[in-house]
Amino acid sequence: MIKNIDIADIKIGMYVHDLNCDWTSHPFFRKRFLIKNDAEIAKIVEAGIHELYIDTEKGLDVSHARSVDEVNASLQQQMIEAVTSKPAPIITLSFAEELGRANRIKSQAHALVKTVMQDVRLGRAVELEQVEPMIESITESVLSNSGALLTLLRIKNKDDYTFLHSVSVGTLMIAFCRSVGMDMETIHLAGLGGILHDTGKALVPDEVLNKPGRLTEEEFDIIKRHPRDGFDILSRTEGISEIPLDITLHHHERVDGSGYPHNLKGDTISTLAKMAAIVDVYDAITADRCYHKGMAPTDALRKIFEWSKYHFDPKLVQAFMRCVGIYPVGTLVLLESGKLGVVIEQHDSNLLTPKIKVMFSSKSNTYLQPEIIDLSRPLGFGGGDKIVRHEAPEKWGINPLRFM
């Protein structure tokens, strides 16, 4: 059985099933391992891990610990309570109407970030006049329908991950800032900080940055230099403002002081840097890498909500969940009726009742004539169904984008 334990309960002879933190934040070669000595326990504590999951069939048990199913059920209920109190962002265009522009922006922004990183490697300065217009285009797309660009940006391959991750973080920062009511100038600067936040990775050797496996401690130390390197590079950029510099330097800080490079705690971290930390981890853990299978967005939100007890600002995590939705646009979901559908639009006041385009029957294992169901409406008025859970598209051989 998989159980959740407090770090105070950890002992030699336990089998770690999940370190319960994002993979960019710990120096362990393996995600799952048997604890053999006190040094490994000390290493877990030093990594800022407060809770983890153990496999009681492979190691020692803790009788009072909760099972993973109990923890997840509790977290899901807490998430629902946290995000149903305030409205979701306003949408002015449908997903389909915004999709074409979003696709063009994704390609252009990917090429731009790639050029910026290549220029930095060659010792050239970052030219803001090249980046600023792209931030404006991304903002226009997000203001029309954030789901379109964010859904497209979830599709990454190993060759373009570093560049598209930067575009994703910039886009998510714009959507996040907009959803909490920040002014347009702040939104613009936060988007700029997001798209440039990993500039320092241009100085990381390719064999470390793209290593198909866990990093050694020495390699992890090299990676941990990138916030400071990025800050130093951008500090030499003419016209750069404080907000992008702050996001670049502090997006790996954690509110419990376990982050880097300065081990800042609580309110010594700016609000925008705290937001960038959430966004950065969300995009990282939902992406497929050659050594890391990405989580479904709903699962990633639940993990970040769980980690907000220590690593993130809980109120900002709740605001982020309201921004993207418990079932983000593009998520494949199973309904009580047995139908499968893809989320195409969030409801403006209840994130549990989005609009769904249904197109498959899990009971007969056949495609259906696609139709849109508004889960906020009763039966007979375009609704009358309920989400049971999200589903992995590969399990059913369905490409959600095909139906959007």
MOBEL-V46126 format. One record per residue. N is the residue number from 1. SS is DSSP state (A for helix, B for strand, O for the rest). OMEGA is omega as a letter, one per 20 degrees, with the letter a starting at -180 (NA if undefined). Layout:
n:N ss:SS omega:OMEGA
n:N ss:SS omega:OMEGA
This chain:
n:1 ss:O omega:r
n:2 ss:B omega:a
n:3 ss:B omega:r
n:4 ss:B omega:r
n:5 ss:B omega:r
n:6 ss:B omega:a
n:7 ss:A omega:a
n:8 ss:A omega:a
n:9 ss:A omega:a
n:10 ss:O omega:a
n:11 ss:O omega:r
n:12 ss:O omega:a
n:13 ss:O omega:r
n:14 ss:O omega:r
n:15 ss:B omega:r
n:16 ss:B omega:r
n:17 ss:B omega:a
n:18 ss:B omega:a
n:19 ss:O omega:r
n:20 ss:O omega:r
n:21 ss:O omega:a
n:22 ss:O omega:a
n:23 ss:A omega:r
n:24 ss:A omega:a
n:25 ss:A omega:a
n:26 ss:O omega:a
n:27 ss:O omega:a
n:28 ss:O omega:r
n:29 ss:O omega:a
n:30 ss:O omega:r
n:31 ss:O omega:a
n:32 ss:O omega:a
n:33 ss:B omega:r
n:34 ss:B omega:r
n:35 ss:O omega:a
n:36 ss:O omega:a
n:37 ss:O omega:a
n:38 ss:A omega:a
n:39 ss:A omega:r
n:40 ss:A omega:r
n:41 ss:A omega:r
n:42 ss:A omega:a
n:43 ss:A omega:r
n:44 ss:A omega:r
n:45 ss:A omega:a
n:46 ss:A omega:r
n:47 ss:O omega:r
n:48 ss:O omega:r
n:49 ss:O omega:a
n:50 ss:O omega:r
n:51 ss:B omega:r
n:52 ss:B omega:a
n:53 ss:B omega:r
n:54 ss:B omega:r
n:55 ss:B omega:a
n:56 ss:O omega:r
n:57 ss:O omega:a
n:58 ss:O omega:a
n:59 ss:O omega:a
n:60 ss:O omega:a
n:61 ss:O omega:r
n:62 ss:O omega:a
n:63 ss:O omega:a
n:64 ss:O omega:a
n:65 ss:O omega:r
n:66 ss:B omega:r
n:67 ss:B omega:r
n:68 ss:A omega:r
n:69 ss:A omega:r
n:70 ss:A omega:r
n:71 ss:A omega:a
n:72 ss:A omega:r
n:73 ss:A omega:r
n:74 ss:A omega:r
n:75 ss:A omega:a
n:76 ss:A omega:r
n:77 ss:A omega:r
n:78 ss:A omega:r
n:79 ss:A omega:a
n:80 ss:A omega:r
n:81 ss:A omega:a
n:82 ss:A omega:a
n:83 ss:A omega:a
n:84 ss:O omega:a
n:85 ss:O omega:a
n:86 ss:O omega:a
n:87 ss:O omega:r
n:88 ss:O omega:a
n:89 ss:O omega:r
n:90 ss:O omega:r
n:91 ss:O omega:a
n:92 ss:O omega:r
n:93 ss:O omega:r
n:94 ss:O omega:r
n:95 ss:A omega:a
n:96 ss:A omega:a
n:97 ss:A omega:a
n:98 ss:A omega:a
n:99 ss:A omega:a
n:100 ss:A omega:r
n:101 ss:A omega:a
n:102 ss:A omega:a
n:103 ss:A omega:r
n:104 ss:A omega:a
n:105 ss:A omega:r
n:106 ss:A omega:a
n:107 ss:A omega:a
n:108 ss:A omega:a
n:109 ss:A omega:r
n:110 ss:A omega:a
n:111 ss:A omega:a
n:112 ss:A omega:a
n:113 ss:A omega:r
n:114 ss:A omega:r
n:115 ss:A omega:r
n:116 ss:A omega:a
n:117 ss:A omega:r
n:118 ss:A omega:r
n:119 ss:A omega:r
n:120 ss:A omega:r
n:121 ss:A omega:a
n:122 ss:O omega:r
n:123 ss:O omega:r
n:124 ss:O omega:r
n:125 ss:O omega:r
n:126 ss:O omega:a
n:127 ss:O omega:a
n:128 ss:A omega:a
n:129 ss:A omega:r
n:130 ss:A omega:a
n:131 ss:A omega:a
n:132 ss:A omega:a
n:133 ss:A omega:r
n:134 ss:A omega:r
n:135 ss:A omega:r
n:136 ss:A omega:r
n:137 ss:A omega:r
n:138 ss:A omega:a
n:139 ss:A omega:r
n:140 ss:A omega:r
n:141 ss:A omega:a
n:142 ss:A omega:a
n:143 ss:A omega:r
n:144 ss:A omega:r
n:145 ss:A omega:a
n:146 ss:A omega:a
n:147 ss:A omega:a
n:148 ss:A omega:a
n:149 ss:A omega:a
n:150 ss:A omega:r
n:151 ss:A omega:r
n:152 ss:A omega:a
n:153 ss:A omega:r
n:154 ss:O omega:r
n:155 ss:O omega:a
n:156 ss:O omega:r
n:157 ss:O omega:a
n:158 ss:O omega:a
n:159 ss:O omega:a
n:160 ss:O omega:a
n:161 ss:A omega:a
n:162 ss:A omega:a
n:163 ss:A omega:a
n:164 ss:A omega:r
n:165 ss:A omega:r
n:166 ss:A omega:r
n:167 ss:A omega:r
n:168 ss:A omega:a
n:169 ss:A omega:r
n:170 ss:A omega:a
n:171 ss:A omega:r
n:172 ss:A omega:r
n:173 ss:A omega:r
n:174 ss:A omega:r
n:175 ss:A omega:a
n:176 ss:A omega:a
n:177 ss:A omega:r
n:178 ss:A omega:a
n:179 ss:A omega:r
n:180 ss:O omega:r
n:181 ss:O omega:r
n:182 ss:O omega:a
n:183 ss:O omega:a
n:184 ss:A omega:r
n:185 ss:A omega:r
n:186 ss:A omega:r
n:187 ss:A omega:a
n:188 ss:A omega:a
n:189 ss:A omega:r
n:190 ss:A omega:r
n:191 ss:A omega:r
n:192 ss:A omega:r
n:193 ss:A omega:r
n:194 ss:A omega:a
n:195 ss:A omega:a
n:196 ss:A omega:a
n:197 ss:O omega:a
n:198 ss:O omega:a
n:199 ss:A omega:a
n:200 ss:A omega:r
n:201 ss:A omega:r
n:202 ss:A omega:a
n:203 ss:A omega:r
n:204 ss:O omega:r
n:205 ss:O omega:a
n:206 ss:A omega:a
n:207 ss:A omega:r
n:208 ss:A omega:a
n:209 ss:A omega:a
n:210 ss:O omega:a
n:211 ss:O omega:a
n:212 ss:O omega:a
n:213 ss:O omega:r
n:214 ss:O omega:r
n:215 ss:O omega:r
n:216 ss:O omega:r
n:217 ss:A omega:r
n:218 ss:A omega:r
n:219 ss:A omega:r
n:220 ss:A omega:r
n:221 ss:A omega:r
n:222 ss:A omega:r
n:223 ss:A omega:a
n:224 ss:O omega:r
n:225 ss:O omega:a
n:226 ss:A omega:r
n:227 ss:A omega:r
n:228 ss:A omega:r
n:229 ss:A omega:r
n:230 ss:A omega:r
n:231 ss:A omega:a
n:232 ss:A omega:r
n:233 ss:A omega:a
n:234 ss:A omega:r
n:235 ss:A omega:r
n:236 ss:O omega:a
n:237 ss:O omega:a
n:238 ss:O omega:r
n:239 ss:O omega:a
n:240 ss:O omega:a
n:241 ss:O omega:a
n:242 ss:A omega:a
n:243 ss:A omega:r
n:244 ss:A omega:r
n:245 ss:A omega:r
n:246 ss:A omega:r
n:247 ss:A omega:a
n:248 ss:A omega:a
n:249 ss:A omega:a
n:250 ss:A omega:a
n:251 ss:O omega:r
n:252 ss:O omega:r
n:253 ss:O omega:r
n:254 ss:O omega:a
n:255 ss:O omega:r
n:256 ss:B omega:r
n:257 ss:O omega:a
n:258 ss:O omega:a
n:259 ss:O omega:a
n:260 ss:O omega:j
n:261 ss:O omega:a
n:262 ss:O omega:a
n:263 ss:O omega:r
n:264 ss:O omega:a
n:265 ss:B omega:r
n:266 ss:A omega:a
n:267 ss:A omega:r
n:268 ss:A omega:r
n:269 ss:O omega:a
n:270 ss:O omega:r
n:271 ss:A omega:a
n:272 ss:A omega:r
n:273 ss:A omega:r
n:274 ss:A omega:r
n:275 ss:A omega:r
n:276 ss:A omega:r
n:277 ss:A omega:r
n:278 ss:A omega:a
n:279 ss:A omega:a
n:280 ss:A omega:a
n:281 ss:A omega:r
n:282 ss:A omega:a
n:283 ss:A omega:a
n:284 ss:A omega:a
n:285 ss:A omega:r
n:286 ss:O omega:a
n:287 ss:O omega:r
n:288 ss:O omega:r
n:289 ss:B omega:a
n:290 ss:O omega:a
n:291 ss:O omega:a
n:292 ss:B omega:r
n:293 ss:O omega:a
n:294 ss:O omega:r
n:295 ss:O omega:r
n:296 ss:O omega:a
n:297 ss:A omega:r
n:298 ss:A omega:r
n:299 ss:A omega:r
n:300 ss:A omega:r
n:301 ss:A omega:r
n:302 ss:A omega:r
n:303 ss:A omega:r
n:304 ss:A omega:r
n:305 ss:A omega:r
n:306 ss:A omega:a
n:307 ss:A omega:a
n:308 ss:O omega:r
n:309 ss:O omega:a
n:310 ss:O omega:a
n:311 ss:O omega:a
n:312 ss:O omega:r
n:313 ss:O omega:a
n:314 ss:A omega:a
n:315 ss:A omega:r
n:316 ss:A omega:r
n:317 ss:A omega:r
n:318 ss:A omega:r
n:319 ss:A omega:r
n:320 ss:A omega:r
n:321 ss:A omega:r
n:322 ss:A omega:a
n:323 ss:A omega:a
n:324 ss:A omega:a
n:325 ss:O omega:r
n:326 ss:O omega:r
n:327 ss:O omega:a
n:328 ss:O omega:r
n:329 ss:O omega:a
n:330 ss:O omega:a
n:331 ss:O omega:r
n:332 ss:B omega:a
n:333 ss:B omega:r
n:334 ss:B omega:r
n:335 ss:B omega:r
n:336 ss:O omega:a
n:337 ss:O omega:a
n:338 ss:O omega:r
n:339 ss:B omega:r
n:340 ss:B omega:r
n:341 ss:B omega:a
n:342 ss:B omega:r
n:343 ss:B omega:a
n:344 ss:B omega:a
n:345 ss:B omega:r
n:346 ss:O omega:r
n:347 ss:O omega:a
n:348 ss:O omega:r
n:349 ss:O omega:a
n:350 ss:O omega:a
n:351 ss:O omega:r
n:352 ss:O omega:a
n:353 ss:O omega:r
n:354 ss:O omega:r
n:355 ss:B omega:a
n:356 ss:B omega:r
n:357 ss:B omega:a
n:358 ss:B omega:a
n:359 ss:B omega:a
n:360 ss:B omega:r
n:361 ss:B omega:r
n:362 ss:O omega:a
n:363 ss:O omega:a
n:364 ss:O omega:a
n:365 ss:O omega:a
n:366 ss:B omega:r
n:367 ss:B omega:r
n:368 ss:B omega:r
n:369 ss:B omega:a
n:370 ss:B omega:r
n:371 ss:B omega:a
n:372 ss:B omega:r
n:373 ss:B omega:r
n:374 ss:B omega:a
n:375 ss:O omega:r
n:376 ss:O omega:a
n:377 ss:O omega:r
n:378 ss:O omega:r
n:379 ss:O omega:a
n:380 ss:O omega:r
n:381 ss:O omega:r
n:382 ss:O omega:a
n:383 ss:O omega:r
n:384 ss:O omega:r
n:385 ss:O omega:a
n:386 ss:O omega:r
n:387 ss:B omega:r
n:388 ss:B omega:a
n:389 ss:B omega:r
n:390 ss:B omega:a
n:391 ss:O omega:r
n:392 ss:O omega:a
n:393 ss:A omega:a
n:394 ss:A omega:r
n:395 ss:A omega:a
n:396 ss:A omega:a
n:397 ss:O omega:a
n:398 ss:O omega:r
n:399 ss:O omega:a
n:400 ss:A omega:a
n:401 ss:A omega:r
n:402 ss:A omega:a
n:403 ss:A omega:a
n:404 ss:O omega:NA
